[in-house]
Structures are given as C-alpha cells and as structure tokens.
Amino acid sequence: MTAEHSSARLVLVTPRVDDPSGWPGPLTESLEKAVAAGPVDAVVLRLPKADERTLIKLIKPIAAAVQAHNTALLLEDAPDLVNRSGADGVHVSDPTKLRAALDALKPHDRIVGVGDLRARHDAMEAAEEGCDYVLFGEPRLDDSLPPLSGVLERAQWWAEVFQTPCVAFAPTLDDVAALAATGSEFVALGDAAFSHPGGPAEAVRLAHEALSAAPVAVR
C-alpha cells in the first residue's frame, strides 16, 4: 500500500440567512473574495424566505460574482429558481424531493446534488436516481452536527465503492485534512469558513493548504 496526496476540491456552504435585507452586497463581497483566494468548485447558497421575484434579484449578482471565478452556484432546495436566476444547479436537502429536482433540471444539464442521507441505503438510492453528488455530515435543521467519526467512516466507504462523487462536510478547518484523506472528491466548509476570524478568503487559503497536504492511501 502506498500513499499519495489528496486531490479533493473545495465547496462552500453559505450561512442560513433569515432576513434578506442587506443582500446581496455583503454576502456577494465575501463570496467573491473567498472564491478568488483559491479554487472553489461550488457554492451552496442557502436562501432566506422571500418571494420568488425578490430571491431572483438577490441571486443574480451572487451567481455572476462566483461564476466569474469558475465556481458553480447551487441553490439549496430551490430547483424552480435555477434557470431564471442564472444558477448552475440545486442542492436538495430532502432526498424525497430528489426525483422532482432531477426531472426539472437534468433536461437543462444542471447540477443536482443531495444531502440528509441518514442511511447507506438512502445514499445508494440517490446515486441510482442519477444525482451528481452525495453530501455527508452537513448540519441538521437544528444546526447540530453528526459525529465526525461517522462522517469519516461513511465518506471512506462511499469513496472506495461508488463512482458518484462524495462531498464530506468539515465542521472545522482542522477536520479538512482527515476528510480529504478518505478519498472524497470534495470537502465542504460552512460556518468554519464564514465565521473564521481572518474571513472566508483566509479560510479558503488554509483549507487548500490542508487539502494539498492530506495523504490518501492507494491500494
């Protein structure tokens, strides 16, 4: 058995926002700095509660800002807004709604990923449905997190067995290397990036240092 460095790529998950006032300026600015600090494959945008017209107006400048750096913008649980807002796809947080999102967006060659996969069987079913990635370890609705040990085990199992890409959610920057070492194609950062004392851009730089140093066993 030998080892090589991880080729895992980075995903950002924005904080949950309840009040859309103040959008899109501050969030657009922080995201633009973050994706400019190092390659970020995708941003999962958690949307506030607002009418569709307001949301589309908020999403468009964010999409333009991140896409200028070759970063895909995925809307959480809003497949109906993807085409009209210029986003690249959707992240589905409820697996029971995956089929509807695939039917709506796959004919337009959009990205459809899925999370909240509680059991191995749920993840396998999602892959069979045709999702573009599975996400393990993201915050629950109450913002609690599953044990990191379980996420590491699930991500390693998936990476070893399945072709559908895996995104492993890192609760802290210190967890990035261990999750990358599972062989996951992507590591996601949420509050660990956006609440970082040095700002999201600094968090992205540190995450890339961890990704490039993480060893992955090759059998």
Secondary structure as GFF3:
##gff-version 3
##sequence-region A 1 219
A	DSSP	beta_strand	2	5	.	.	.	ID=ss1
A	DSSP	beta_strand	9	13	.	.	.	ID=ss2
A	DSSP	alpha_helix	25	37	.	.	.	ID=ss3
A	DSSP	beta_strand	42	45	.	.	.	ID=ss4
A	DSSP	alpha_helix	52	67	.	.	.	ID=ss5
A	DSSP	beta_strand	72	76	.	.	.	ID=ss6
A	DSSP	alpha_helix	79	85	.	.	.	ID=ss7
A	DSSP	beta_strand	89	92	.	.	.	ID=ss8
A	DSSP	three_ten_helix	95	97	.	.	.	ID=ss9
A	DSSP	alpha_helix	98	105	.	.	.	ID=ss10
A	DSSP	three_ten_helix	106	108	.	.	.	ID=ss11
A	DSSP	beta_strand	111	114	.	.	.	ID=ss12
A	DSSP	alpha_helix	120	129	.	.	.	ID=ss13
A	DSSP	beta_strand	133	136	.	.	.	ID=ss14
A	DSSP	alpha_helix	148	161	.	.	.	ID=ss15
A	DSSP	beta_strand	166	170	.	.	.	ID=ss16
A	DSSP	three_ten_helix	173	175	.	.	.	ID=ss17
A	DSSP	alpha_helix	176	180	.	.	.	ID=ss18
A	DSSP	beta_strand	186	189	.	.	.	ID=ss19
A	DSSP	alpha_helix	191	194	.	.	.	ID=ss20
A	DSSP	alpha_helix	200	213	.	.	.	ID=ss21
A	DSSP	beta_strand	215	218	.	.	.	ID=ss22
###
